Amino acid sequence: MDSKKRFDFVRSRNKFFLISAVILLVGLIMIFVSSMNFGVDFKAGTNIDLVVGKQLEKAKVDEVLKGLTSGGDLKSRYADPTIGGTNSDRVSIRFDDVLDDATVTKIQKAFETAYSTTVSKEINTVDPQLAKELLLKAVYAVAIASVLICVYVSIRFEWRFAIAAIIAILHDAFMVIAVFAIFRLEVNLPFLAAVLTTIGYSINDKIVIFDRIRENLRFAKLKTDEDLVALVNDSIWQTMARNINTVLVVLIAAGCLYVFGSESIKLFALAKLVGLTSGAYSSIFIACSLWYLLKRKSLRSSKKKVAA
């Protein structure tokens, strides 16, 4: 294919920078306005999973909970119940407060009475101190992973690649966070796992293109900006088939998890879908353009020194 007819990723960079900036800005505004929708893992409270053994209906579940609230047995606020399980026989209810054993028993008994069957329960409780500790450790985990990746890329390649890579992988991590903030999706430990694996996948995708850029640099004679633009665009196109094939495989796998997986892993799979898509997007449209801007600056500085 004639290179002149190929899409120019580098010269179209501002469009993609703007798209990313808008999404991230909207997500940031949502975080400041209404915060993230933290699950029990990062927010003190109790999560109760009840297995009724009969098909549940949303209206009847709400009716049972409203009966407990109006009767004074339940004073804690709760999130919208989630019905799941093989035959829609399982309901998950998240409460904002740490419930005592007596209250949990009353909830269980209320469902047993409503459905005339034995109900089994599974309780997950997180106190305020543990919630804060988990959230802090989550931030540390993302920060440490990002720093170590930056160090690795600096040693393996050069500092320009490292800066471009770290900005791009943080872009991918915040893209997942922004989507969950905008659509008010629950943030829990599986979400954190999805963000960390997104970072790992993202850097792997970028290393492939960066390695091709470095290889092409060995034989390139960069005299003008046009030469640098051509080198970056050629490197992207040379790895395009590999990138598309890899992305399609992992997206199909994550998509199957989302479609066929249980309710407990749907948000994890969704976070993976967003992260994998963002990782592929940023590798082509963001990371390479960032490296180009840094390299262009050094190229112009070299020209000025030679001219002087």
Secondary structure, 3 states (H helix, E strand, C coil): CCHHHCCCCCCCHHHHHHHHHHHHHHHHHHHHHHCCEECCCCCCEEEEEEECCCCCCHHHHHHHHHHHHHCCCCCCCECCCEEECCCCCEEEEEECCCCCHHHHHHHHHHHHHHHCCCCEEEEEEECHHHHHHHHHHHHHHHHHHHHHHHHHHHHHCCHHHHHHHHHHHHHHHHHHHHHHHHCCCEECHHHHHHHHHHHHHHHHHHHHHHHHHHHHHCCCCCCCHHHHHHHHHHHHHHCHHHHHHHHHHHHHHHHHHHHHCCHHHHHHHHHHHHHHHHHHHHHHHHHHHHHHHHHHHHHHHHHHHHHC
